[in-house]
């Protein structure tokens, strides 16, 4: 069956009287490539902790400055913003920025290369910056040149932003040409959403979707210790568009976390999509789900 979900980045522009912020938002839309075939091979084997233990960074996407105190209380330590002085100034102590500078699938990049280069040179040594979000679900099957542009930008991050990470988020498009080695990125997000098939919770989510995407990444040459799990914290019961996902129940969400922990222990980054609503694609979200917030708060406090 064709996998129809992706998650689009959306930048929330807020006037100065309110706050200036950008939100990385994954959009959910149909895949149209005739060459696309969901991975149907064996499931993934359990992972092993990375040889070099690092603290897992945590981010919930699609947020605004008003959300930051609550996010920090829940144990999130990253926020998604544009490379902008006003946006960075609103990040509270104890949190850092993931800067959105990328593109979605085959769309144009949000910044020209010259503007991106200027931003990297300006913020590449800023301690408030964790890293650079270079692309959301690039599709080399439909736009093969996008990978070269990602590599070009990642090379600049490595040259001008020591200690900051270059990040891309992948879905189950073919990944063999989008590995960290080929793109010169540090961290790769994987975004299977297993609670699919309607807006009302069913008895079980398809946890095998997580196994299959991790196995696809394995076979493409993506090291497990570079993988960032993207957790499903949205449904579509109150969205205006798609109606194919439900918000995980507490038990289902714990099962999702356990499956990720088995496959990718101690990841460098863990991502929750989404905190805020995305009218067409994500409603309700983590901001509505006190039970999921409590689970994540306990998880973050435990390590």
Secondary structure, DSSP 8 states (H G I E B T S, - for coil): ---------------TTT---------------TT-----S---------SS----EEEESS--GGGHHHHHHHT--EEEE-S-HHHHHT--TT-EEEEE---BTTS--SS-HHHHHHHHHHHTT-TTEEEEEEEES--TTT-THHHHHHHHHHHHHHHH-TT-EEEEEE-SS--TTSSHHHHT-SEEEE-----BSSSS--S---THHHHHHHHHHHHHT--GGGEEEEEE-B--TT-SS---B----HHHHHHHHHHHHHHSTT-SEEEEE-SS-BTTTB-SBGGG-HHHHHHHHHHHHT-
